[in-house]
Amino acid sequence: MNMIREFREFAMRGNVVDMAVGIIVGAAFGKMVSSVVGDLLMPPLGLLIGGVDFSDLVLTLKAAGENTPAVVLGYGRFIQALLDFTLIALAIFLLVKGINTLKRTQNAAPVPPPAPSREEQLLTEIRDLLRPR
């Protein structure tokens, strides 16, 4: 029973709950970014570069035998994964850059100082009257 109580205390800590929420939101954000890259960025890029897909590029280390498959080094998949990662990183960078630009333009307008209160105005007038001339 002691172990169950300790686990419950651990699981209900604020940090663990915050982390769980972060992971869930991160997974949903990951799906969104994958959709942006896969559905919006890759089709025009595929047209631009002629539909090149590196995932079929392999280096055969040992040919296939009668009952054994070939041993291949799939460097094309790595190149494709590297290209996908670069595009996803670029898309996220541009998204964050755009959000930061919007935040800067919203915060760029200087806030004028508040007008002095009536009490401050009266004290300023009294100070000016008492000042030697």
N, C-alpha and C positions, 0 to 999 in steps of 0.2 A: 504493500500500500504506500509505503514511503516513496518508492520510485515513481509511482503514478502521480503523487502529489507534486514531487519535484518537476516532473515533466510538464504537468499542467501549469505550474508557476513559470517555467521556462517558456512555454508556448504562448502564454498570455502576456508576456512582457511587451512593452510598447515597441521595442526595437524589432522583435520578431514579427509582430503584426505589420509594422511599417515595411519591413523587408518583403513580406508576403504580398502586400499591396503593390509594392514596387515591381516585383517579379511579374505579377499578373498584368499590370499596366505595360510593363516592358514587353511582354509577349504580344500583347495586342498592338503595341506600337511597332514591333518587329514585323507583324503581318501587314500593317499599313505601309511600312517602308518597302517591304518586299513587293507589295502590289504596285506601289509607285514606280519602282525600278522595273519590275517584270512587265507591267501593263502599260506604263506611260513612257518610260525612257528607252527600254530595250527595243521595241518595235521600230521607232525611227532610227535608232542607232544600227539595228540590223539592216535596215534599208540602206543606210549610209555606207556601211562596210561590206555590204553584199551577203549578209546572212552567214558570216563566218562563225563556225562552231568548233572550238578546239577540243572538245571532249572526246573525239574519236582518235586523237593522236596518241599512239602507244609505242613503246620500245619493247620488242619481244625478247625476253631473256632466255626462255626455253620454249621451243615449239610444242604444240599439243601432241600428246601421244594417243594411243588407242583408247585408253580409259582415263587419261588425265588431261585436264584443260591446260591451255598455254599459260605460262608465267609471263606476265607483261608488267611493264612499268608505265602506268597511265599518267604521263606527264601532261597530257592535254587537258585532263580534268583539273589538274592543279592550275594550269594557265587559265582555264575558264573560271575556276573558283577565285583566282586572284583578280581577274577582270571584273567579276561580279562584285567582289569585296570593294574594289576601287570605285566602281560606279555607285554602290550603296553608300560608301563613305563620302563620296562627292555629293550625293543627293542630301545626305544628312547635314553635311557642312553648309550647303546652300540654304537648306531649310533653317538651320540655326542662325546663319548670317542674316537671313531675311527677318527672322523674329527679333534679333538684336537690333537691326536697323529700325524696325517699327517701334521698339521700346525706346530707342534713343530719340526718335522724332517726337514721341509722346512726352518724354521728360525734358526735351530741349527748351521748351518755353520757360523763361525765368518767371518765378512767382514773385509778384511785387510784394514788398514788405507791407504788413498790415498797417492801416492808419492808426496814429496814436489815439489812445482813448481820451475822453473828455478830461479826465483827471490829469493825464500827462500834459495835455494842452494847457490847462490852468497852471500847473507847476512850472511849465516852460515860460509862460507869461510872467509869473511871479519872479522867477530867476532873472529874466531879462529886465524887469523893473528894479530889482535890487542891485543889479550890476552897476558899478561906478562908471560914470561917463567921463 
